Each structure stands twice: as structure tokens, then as C-alpha cells.
């Protein structure tokens, strides 16, 4: 019996690109997390006497440079397959070349996240009193790197872009993983089950902008997919990690049914 892994990170959507047709994405690759602390140090002082060594000013400039930095989009084989299947199904019509996808990404944050290494500022801390210039300021940034991008190389690029000897990066967490092939018995089984249970469904391999436990297994040579089996509307999908994250009971039941049936068939196949 082969070793297979199914984790979170994939699932079904009732609508994509404005087309109402169920699409189930089985994630065969994921972006790698690179969590960094951006630390600026300088000279503390009284707020009534500004100077050029204010660490908070340095931090603001550093974060501004990172947000303005234009990063080159990349089209991986997994995304070529993803957009190709959606185009053939009549769901995506914007063209599948990198240039055409860049045009789509200009107005679609999800597509932009799939094509580029992203940076999100998530926290910032500095100072203790309104009239005191702090001696230290720091922020955290959440970088998500495309499959195959080396975290150390990207971190070096960030340092180059910031270009300030008094601002340093401290690594909090990093992860990366290989890509699992979609030409497998497990993928074929998932595809078969989905099409039996959901009428007119499209199944495609894809990349998740988040990260899951799949990366650990993939790096050990194990085929690992993200697949939940649920079917969610775009409005509910936007609640993920929000204050009102939820799913419908119908989606939960479908998820249980899908995972059970896929597992049963794979076990029967030995």
C-alpha cells in the first residue's frame, strides 16, 4: 500500500471569476511562509526636538519601501494546469499566458497572491509615551513565497530593498516544500468522487496561498494534497480567519462524505 496524505488547503467553491459552477481545487503545492521581525534602532529623545535618528521614522520608511517594491510574477506548471482547466471549462476567460494573468491580477488580489511573493505588514510596536521619541521600533511582516523560492535569498533581497544599516531583519519562522504531482491514483480517485457527488463539477490541481502540514510530508517525498471536500460560496470563503468564520451544514456533510468515500476507495485499492 502506498503512503498518501490529505490535509486542509483545498476544497470547493460555488463560483469562480463570476461563473456559477462548482470548482474543486486539490492543492498540490503551497506558498512557503517567511515570518520576519523588522527592527529599527536609533536615538531616544524628547518629541519636541526631532532628529534624523528616530527609529520609528526608519521603520516607516523601511515598510514603505517593501510595499512599493515591485516583485516579478511567476507562472508555475501547477498554475498553468489550474488556469488551463478553468479556461477549458468556460470559467476563466482572461487568457492563460503570464502577461494575460498579470492583467487579471491587477484587479484580483487572489490571483496576484498566486503569481507573486507577497508581503503583509501585520503588527507594529514603538514608544511608550506621546512626547518621547523611542529608541527602538519594530514590526512583523508575513511573507508568502512561491514554491521553489529560497527563504534566505528572499530575505537578502528584503535587506537590499530596505537599504538601511540601522534596520535589521530577524527571522521568526520559515518553511518551504516541494510540489506533489497530480498524476496519481489519489488525485484520480478524488476527481472521480467529486464528479459523482456534485453535478457538473470541475476538478483541478492548484496552489494555496496559505501553508499546511502538507509541506512536511512533501519534503519527505510523500504525495500530499490539500482537499476538504466542502463546497463554499465566495461570501463565506471571505470569512476565513475572520471574526465570523463559518461553513454551512450542507458543506460540512459533503466534506465528510467526500473524505470518507475517497479514503474507502483508496483502502480498497490497497
N, C-alpha and C positions, 0 to 999 in steps of 0.2 A: 504493500500500500504506500502511495506517495504521501508526502507531507504538504499540506495546504493550510493557508491561514486566511480567515476573513475577519476584518476589523471594520471600524467606522470610517467615514470619509466619503462614501458614495451613497447613491440612492436615487429615488425617482422624483421628477418634477412634472407637474401637470401642464406646465407651459414654459417654453424657452423662446427667446427672441420674438415674443409676441404671437407665437404659433401655439395653439392649444392642442397638444398631442403629447401623451406621456413619453418621457425620455428617462431612461435609467442609465446612470453613469456608474461604471465599475472602475474605481480609481486604481490604476496600475502604477502610478507614480505620484509623488508628492513633493511639494517645495520643502526645503530644509530650513529650520529655524536658526537664526543667529540673533540672540538677545544680548544687547550691549548696554553698558552704562557709559554715558558721555560725561566726563568730569572736567570742569574748568576751575583753575585755582588762580588767585590773584591777591590783591592787597585790600584788606578790610579798611573801612574808614567811615567818616561821617557823611551822611547823604547830602549835606549842604555844600560839600566840596567835591564835586565829581573829578575823577581822574581817568587815565587811559588803561588802568589795570583792574577794571571791575570784572570779576569772573562771570557775573550774570550777563553782562554785555557780550562777553566772549561766547558764552553758551548760546545766547540768542543768535549770534552771527553764525556759529557752527551749525545749529539746527536749520537756519535759513539756507545755508549752502547745501546741506543734504537734501532739502526739499526741492531746491532748484536744479539739482544735478540730474541731467537727462541720461537715463540708462538705456542701453541698446536692447530693443526687443529681440527675442529669440523664439523660433518655432521648432519645437521638439517633434520627433516622429510620433509620439503619443498624441500630441495636439493636432498634427496633420491628419491622423486617423479620426480623431474626435470631430473636427470640423468637416472632414470629408464625409463621414457618415451622416452628420446633420444636414449637410448640403444635399446629399443624395435622397434624404428623406423629406426634403422640402421644408425643413425647419430653419435652416440658416441660409441666407441668400446674399451675404455680403462679400463673397469671394474668399478663397482659402489660401491665397498667396500671403506671404508675410506683409507685404505693402498693404494689401486689402484688409488684413486683420488689424494692422495698425490703425487704419481709418475707423474700423469698428471700435477699437479700444479707446479712441479719443472720447467716445461718449458712453462707454460701457466699462464701469470700474471692475467688473468681474473678469472680462476678457483682458483688460490691462494687467490685472494681477497674475493671470496665467502666462502672459508673454514676457514679463519683466521681473527683475529682482526688486522687491518693494521695501520701503522703509516707512514705518509709522512711529511717530513720537507718542509715547504712552504716559509718561509721568515726568514731572519736573519739580525740583526742590531747591530752594535757595533762601537764605536770610532768616532772620528771627524778629526783626523789628522794622517799622516803617522808615525810620530815619538812619538806618545803618546799612552801609554797603557791605555785603557779605565777603568772606574770604574764600568761599567755595560755593560752587553751583553745580548741580548735576541733573541729568535727565536720563530716562531709559528709552531705548529705541528697539522696536521689534522688526527685524529684517527677515524676510522670507525669500530664500534663494531658489532659483530654478534647479531642477535635477541636474547634477553634474558640476555645479558651481562649487568651488572650494571655499569654505568659510574664511580661511586665513587670507586668501588672495583678495576676497571681497573686503575684509576688514582693513587690509593695507590700502585698498582703493579709497575707503572712507577717510582714512588718515590723510591721504593725499588731497582729497577734496576739501576737508576742513582746513588744512594748511595753517595750523596754529600750534606752536610748540608748547603752549600752556593749556592745551586741551588734549586729553588722552582718552583712549577707549579701554574699558575694562570688560572682558568677556564674562557673561553670566551663564550662558548656555549655548550650545551649538549642536546641530545634528544634520546628517545628510544620508541619503540612501540611493541604492540603485533602482532601476525600473524593472518591474516584472513583465514578462511577455504576456500578451493577451491571446496568444496562440496555444491554449492549453485546454485540457479536459475540464478543468474547473470553470473557466470562462464560458466554454460551450454549454455547460450544464446550467449556469446562471442564465445565459441567454435563452435557453430552451424553457426554463421555468418561468421566466418573466413573460415570455410571449404566450405561454399557456394561460397564465393567470390575469394578464392585463391586455385587453384587446388593443391592437394597433400600436403596441409599444415599440419604441426604438431602444436598442441597447448599444452602448458604445464604451470603449475604454476612455479614460480621462485622467486628468491631473487634478489633485486637490490643492488649493492654496494653503490649507492648514497642514498640520502634521499629525501622524497617528503612530501607534505601536508597530505598524507595518514596516517602518524603516528598520527596526531592529531585526526583523526576520529576513527582510530583503538582503540586508548586509551579510547574512549567514547563508545566502543562496537559496532561501525558501521563497516560493511563489506566494505573495501576499496581496490580497485585494481589499479595497475599501468598498463595502456594499452593505446597506442596511435593509434594502427591500421595501422600504416605505415609499409612499407617494405623497408629495407635499406641494402645496401651491406656493407661488413666489412670495406672496404676502406672509405666509407662515415661515418660509425659509429665511426671511429677513429678521425673524425674532431670535435666531441662533445666537447664544451668548448674551442676549439682551435681558431686560428686566421681566419680560413676559414670554420666555421661550416655551414652546409647547408643540404638540402634534395632535392630530385628530385620532379618535379611537379607530376609525377605519384604516388609517395609515399604520397604526400600531398592529392591528390584526393582520394586515397584509404583510408587514415586515416579519412577523412571527411565522406566518405561513410560508413565505419565500425562503427564509433561512432554514426552516425545518425541512422543506422539500429538497433544497439544494444539498443539505447535509445527508439526508436519507439516500438520495441518488448516488452521491459520491461514495458513501459507505457500501452501498450495494455493488458498485462497480469495483470495489476493492482497491 
